[in-house]
């Protein structure tokens, strides 16, 4: 494996790691509908503000979300436009597992359908 490919795969792994917590997935799902104030996200996750801030920091460091200040509130929003499609694709896979055992090609098909077959994650 060459260095460039290794670097790209490492960056991709960092993003998946950032998404690897149920609270962070809930935050991403919520932000797919639009920007939300940090207080709403804390109430939604049901954890203390310190823990929610840590989750937000992990997502921001991975480049998945960002924030803006408006008056006395901080609003968070998605920076990566393919996250909702990717999460919907994975959710469809999760639901299909409940109906029957998954076939070997379903995740590969899912990533191709969502435009994630390559290293790019941009809207078409």
C-alpha positions in Angstrom: 0.0 0.0 0.0 1.5 3.4 -1.0 1.7 6.3 1.4 -1.0 8.4 -0.3 -3.5 5.6 -0.1 -2.6 4.9 3.5 -3.1 8.6 4.4 -6.5 8.6 2.7 -7.6 5.5 4.4 -6.4 6.8 7.8 -8.4 10.0 7.3 -11.4 8.0 6.4 -10.9 5.8 9.5 -10.8 8.9 11.7 -14.2 10.0 10.4 -15.7 6.6 11.0 -14.2 6.6 14.5 -15.8 10.0 15.2 -19.2 8.6 14.1 -18.7 5.5 16.3 -20.9 6.5 19.2 -24.7 6.4 19.5 -24.9 9.9 20.9 -22.8 11.3 18.0 -25.0 9.5 15.5 -28.0 11.0 17.1 -26.5 14.4 16.9 -25.6 13.9 13.2 -29.2 12.6 12.5 -30.6 15.7 14.2 -28.4 18.2 12.4 -29.4 16.6 9.1 -32.7 18.5 9.5 -30.8 21.8 10.0 -28.8 23.8 12.5 -29.6 23.3 16.2 -28.6 25.2 19.3 -26.2 23.3 21.7 -28.9 23.4 24.4 -31.3 21.4 22.1 -28.6 18.9 21.4 -27.8 18.4 25.1 -31.5 17.9 25.9 -31.8 15.4 23.0 -28.8 13.4 24.0 -29.9 13.5 27.6 -26.4 13.9 29.0 -24.7 16.7 30.9 -23.3 19.6 28.9 -19.7 18.6 29.4 -20.3 15.2 27.8 -22.3 16.7 24.9 -19.5 19.3 24.4 -17.0 16.5 24.1 -19.1 14.7 21.5 -19.5 17.9 19.5 -15.7 18.5 19.8 -15.0 15.0 18.4 -17.4 15.6 15.5 -15.9 19.0 14.8 -12.3 17.8 14.9 -13.3 15.1 12.3 -14.6 17.9 10.1 -18.2 16.7 10.2 -19.8 19.6 11.9 -19.2 23.3 12.7 -20.8 26.0 14.7 -21.8 29.6 14.6 -22.8 32.0 17.3 -26.1 33.9 17.1 -26.7 36.3 19.9 -26.2 34.3 23.1 -26.5 30.8 21.5 -24.2 28.5 19.6 -25.8 26.7 16.7 -24.2 23.5 15.2 -24.6 22.4 11.6 -23.4 19.7 9.3 -20.4 20.5 7.2 -20.4 17.3 5.1 -23.4 17.1 2.8 -23.4 13.4 2.3 -23.8 12.5 6.0 -27.6 12.2 5.8 -27.5 10.0 2.7 -24.8 7.8 4.3 -26.7 7.5 7.6 -29.9 6.7 5.7 -28.1 4.0 3.7 -26.7 2.4 6.9 -30.1 2.6 8.5 -31.6 0.7 5.6 -29.0 -1.9 6.1 -29.7 -2.2 9.8 -33.4 -2.6 9.1 -32.8 -5.3 6.5 -30.9 -7.3 9.0 -34.0 -7.5 11.1 -35.9 -9.0 8.2 -33.3 -11.4 7.0 -29.6 -12.2 7.1 -27.7 -9.7 4.9 -26.2 -10.8 1.7 -22.5 -10.3 1.1 -23.0 -7.5 -1.4 -25.5 -5.3 0.4 -23.0 -3.0 2.1 -21.0 -2.6 -1.1 -24.1 -1.8 -3.0 -25.1 0.7 -0.3 -21.8 2.6 -0.5 -22.1 2.7 -4.3 -25.7 3.9 -4.2 -24.7 6.6 -1.7 -21.8 7.7 -3.8 -19.3 6.5 -1.3 -17.6 3.8 -3.5 -14.5 6.1 -3.9 -12.8 8.4 -1.5 -15.1 11.3 -2.3 -18.0 12.3 -0.2 -19.5 15.2 -2.1 -22.9 15.9 -3.5 -23.2 14.9 -7.2 
